Amino acid sequence: MQYLFCKRNFYFKFFFICKLFLFVSIYSFAQKTIAITIDDLPSALPKISLMHSVEINNKLIAELDKKKVPVIGFVNEFMVAVDGEEEERTEMLRKWVSKGLELGNHTYSHTGFTTGNFHKYENEIRKGEIITNKVLGEKGKKVRYFRPPFLKIGSTVPEKEKLNLFLADMNYTLAPATIESSDFVFNLIYLKAKVQDDTATMRSIAKEYLDFTLNRLKFYEEVSEKTAGEIIPQIFLCHANDINADHMAELLHLFTNEGYRFISLDKALEHPFYHEADDYIGNEGISWLLRHSNVEDREVFFKIMPKVKPKIRKEYEAVQDNQFIFLLEERIKGASVRVWLLFAFLGFIILLVFFFRVLFQKLNSKLNFYSKFLVIYINEFETGMNTNLINLKNKSIL
Ligand SMILES: [Zn+2]
């Protein structure tokens, strides 16, 4: 009986462990995955100063490092090779690499691939890897991925083939994207609000961006199920800008809240769907999923795809000239001047307190002396004796 009981116990434990193992395997297999990619390093807008750029990069790196998200950043080296600032800007890239983050090529000056410019495009790719390769080379690595600006990879089959051959020749892997949520639109309005210290607008536009990202994520899940038959490992595209730097924690939370686990681009691209040739003919930079949809489905998807609200689009168009960014730079410089003024003021107050303390000590000692002198004088005047008064005068005590 005892033996039977033990045997039953053994079988019970064995089946329990098997069930647990099966559950864990199914769960980890079914969990959705996503690779985060950040374009336009070191900063997405050309008028952004070095100081502003450093702030954006530091915030992004800190949050990604804290959550250990294996991100890849795609560099535009024209924003690194800035006269007089190249060393500091290169240092920002070094910081990415020092935290184990990957860097890729995004052309030298963010040039899109259009018909007839292939020669220029090739040069842009060659020129766009020099500093990045130097930085990666210090860690024994080299640039492996190419992200085409505007996701344009050629309008025709021969153009696409030409680019693929060139990239293969350069040992590059094309980095596609499945989801983007127009962060650049929200960012410009956010930045303008930041310049004006309008925290209410900053908060509301950040919320609009996060809500819109969630809508786009759900939309692309549908596209993925219809096109690939499952939710494939997603590749999210966003930019090195203020709205992402200030709200990366919420953005990452949005994905984990939807059941996603973060993976590297390497890992995402292992899925066979990323190795299928697309038959999309056109010059639009569209999601890898939409490139692989059939023509009828694609038209439906374009119609039902969540769009940026017209009010936000209008605001974005109104501030697109970026002139206000200069105001932001002035504000940042103004803020640092204010910090120095505050230090100077505090120093002055400390000196003032010290001065008055010494002064009061001196006065106090003088007052002490004269009050004692007066008391003795009155006392001796009344008694007719002046011995103590003479002593006090001679020793100048007290
Ligand atoms: Zn870009």
Residues whose N, C-alpha, C, O or C-beta is under 5 A from the ligand:
A	BS01	ZN	D39 D40 P149 F150
